[in-house]
Each structure stands twice: as structure tokens, then as C-alpha cells.
Amino acid sequence: MLWWDNGANLRLLDPLKLRVAAYYYNRAGEWHKEVSLGTKFNAMAPSNDDTKQIGAVLDFEKVGVRSPAGIRPGPWMVDDPIGSNSWGYIDGLRIVSAESVIGKLIDTVSKGGLFMLNISPMADGAIPQDQQDVLLKIGGWLDTNGDAIYATRPWTKFKEDGTPVWHFTTKAGALYAIASGWPSGEAVIPSLATDKVTGKVERVELLGHRGALKFQHDAQGLRIQLPAEHSGSTAWSFRIGGLKLNP
């Protein structure tokens, strides 16, 4: 990925940006590599309409600050720092928790976006241990829950508020419901009530748990009987089959 910040937004730079983009994509064709451009605002939108990007992924800075509040069509992403008080490495850099990054990742993907985490290596290129620890914990969560994240698309709604909060993604005919916390005894998803969805739930699985779960699908929603034991400590993903989903 070739990523440009706001300095490339000016229309007078369009001829240069076109030349760079053409060279980059032509070389990628020769290399047989999948590449992309990441740009801010209207840098690659000659009409100045940021929904009409040409050959670029629209980038927003920080989840919840400037990023979309709901599902947004088209290719877009959010860049977010691993440090709470600096983008680059400084003495006294405060590192955010893996749980907060996972929450931002889930929120972004459920809205149709990509999440790009900025890390802060030291001057010699070394990644400090506290940042490594966060990255490894995120990787561990993705080892179990990645199927609800990678190559997914949004559902008709991105979340349902409550306790827990549910976020939704879809892939290959399955709906994924990601819980922000572990429900007690039974998980209930009102958004999946029989009068609110098309089709009937046929199978429910908890990612990281072997075998299907017992459930009831009725006018109150989807009610899932939870196993006594579960893996992980943040955000649990359920794969739901049988519903007719949006394209």
C-alpha cells in the first residue's frame, strides 16, 4: 500500500497523482502483486465527492473521531495509533490495550471498513515489547475469531446496543454476531426476531468451540444456549446459518 496523508488533496496535484498511480498499478501488474493507494478526503476524487474515489481506498483518521458513524459503501479504512499520546515513538509512549484495538477493529469491519493499526518502532526499527504484547494478543484473538473479520461484508445493520453490544458481519451465506461481553447463561439477539429477518436460523456455532450450540429462533429473537466453558477474554463471535442475507 502506498499511503498519502492530507498534503496530497489539492486538485493542482492531480496530474502528478495520476502519474504516480499509473506507474504504481502498472508495475503491480508486472509484479503480479495486489496493491492499493490509501488517500485522505478527496485526494483521488476529481469531482471533490469523496464517495467517488478513483483507484484509491478512502482513509479516515482515528475510530470515532472522523470515521463513519454507520455502514458506508465503497472501499474505505481507518488508521488508528497503538499509542494514546503519539503516533511515533517517544519516551513515555502510552500503549493502548489489545481489547480497545479489537473493539475498534470490530466496529470498523461491521461498517464495511478496513482497520489499519499504526505501530511506533524505535529509531533502530525495533518494536518495543509492550507493543509486541498488544499485537500478539490481537493476533491470538484473530486466530479464534478471524472468520468473523477477514473478507466479510456488512449486514443490513452494523450493531445492536444492549448488554452485551452485538456487531454483525457476513460472509459466504453466514451471519456473524460478535458479542462485546460474555452473556450469562443465554445469549439473546432481538435483531434476529423472525419478523425482522428472512429465513430461519438452522445452525449456530461459537468460534473456538467445537460443535453446534442449541438455540431457539422466534418472535423474540435468537436465543442461544451458551456452553459452560469458553475461550478468550474479550468479544465472542457466533456463526449463524440459515438466514437469507443481503447481497
Secondary structure as the mmCIF struct_conf table of DSSP 4:
data_model
#
loop_
_struct_conf.conf_type_id
_struct_conf.id
_struct_conf.beg_label_comp_id
_struct_conf.beg_label_asym_id
_struct_conf.beg_label_seq_id
_struct_conf.end_label_comp_id
_struct_conf.end_label_asym_id
_struct_conf.end_label_seq_id
STRN STRN1 LEU A 2 TRP A 3
HELX_RH_3T_P HELX_RH_3T_P1 ASN A 6 ALA A 8
HELX_RH_3T_P HELX_RH_3T_P2 ARG A 11 LEU A 13
HELX_RH_AL_P HELX_RH_AL_P1 ASP A 14 TRP A 31
TURN_TY1_P TURN_TY1_P1 HIS A 32 HIS A 32
STRN STRN2 LEU A 37 LYS A 40
TURN_TY1_P TURN_TY1_P2 PHE A 41 MET A 44
TURN_TY1_P TURN_TY1_P3 PRO A 46 SER A 47
BEND BEND1 ASN A 48 ASN A 48
TURN_TY1_P TURN_TY1_P4 ASP A 50 THR A 51
BEND BEND2 LYS A 52 LYS A 52
BEND BEND3 ILE A 54 ALA A 56
STRN STRN3 VAL A 57 GLU A 61
HELX_RH_PI_P HELX_RH_PI_P1 LYS A 62 ARG A 66
BEND BEND4 SER A 67 SER A 67
BEND BEND5 ALA A 69 GLY A 70
BEND BEND6 GLY A 74 PRO A 75
STRN STRN4 TRP A 76 PRO A 81
BEND BEND7 ILE A 82 ILE A 82
STRN STRN5 GLY A 83 GLY A 83
BEND BEND8 SER A 84 ASN A 85
BEND BEND9 TRP A 87 GLY A 88
TURN_TY1_P TURN_TY1_P5 ASP A 91 GLY A 92
HELX_LH_PP_P HELX_LH_PP_P1 LEU A 93 ARG A 94
STRN STRN6 ILE A 95 ILE A 95
HELX_LH_PP_P HELX_LH_PP_P2 VAL A 96 SER A 97
HELX_RH_AL_P HELX_RH_AL_P2 ALA A 98 SER A 110
TURN_TY1_P TURN_TY1_P6 LYS A 111 GLY A 112
STRN STRN7 LEU A 114 ASN A 118
TURN_TY1_P TURN_TY1_P7 ALA A 123 ASP A 124
BEND BEND10 GLY A 125 GLY A 125
HELX_LH_PP_P HELX_LH_PP_P3 ALA A 126 PRO A 128
HELX_RH_AL_P HELX_RH_AL_P3 GLN A 129 ASN A 145
HELX_RH_3T_P HELX_RH_3T_P3 GLY A 146 ALA A 148
TURN_TY1_P TURN_TY1_P8 ILE A 149 ALA A 151
STRN STRN8 ARG A 153 ARG A 153
BEND BEND11 THR A 156 PHE A 158
STRN STRN9 LYS A 159 GLU A 160
BEND BEND12 GLY A 162 PRO A 164
STRN STRN10 TRP A 166 LYS A 171
TURN_TY1_P TURN_TY1_P9 ALA A 172 GLY A 173
STRN STRN11 ALA A 174 ALA A 179
BEND BEND13 SER A 180 GLY A 181
BEND BEND14 SER A 184 GLY A 185
STRN STRN12 GLU A 186 ILE A 189
HELX_RH_3T_P HELX_RH_3T_P4 PRO A 190 LEU A 192
TURN_TY1_P TURN_TY1_P10 THR A 194 LYS A 196
BEND BEND15 VAL A 197 THR A 198
STRN STRN13 GLY A 199 LEU A 206
TURN_TY1_P TURN_TY1_P11 LEU A 207 GLY A 208
BEND BEND16 HIS A 209 GLY A 211
STRN STRN14 ALA A 212 ALA A 212
HELX_LH_PP_P HELX_LH_PP_P4 LEU A 213 LYS A 214
STRN STRN15 PHE A 215 ASP A 218
TURN_TY1_P TURN_TY1_P12 ALA A 219 GLN A 220
STRN STRN16 GLY A 221 GLN A 225
HELX_LH_PP_P HELX_LH_PP_P5 LEU A 226 PRO A 227
BEND BEND17 ALA A 228 ALA A 228
BEND BEND18 SER A 233 THR A 234
STRN STRN17 TRP A 236 LEU A 243
HELX_LH_PP_P HELX_LH_PP_P6 LYS A 244 ASN A 246
#
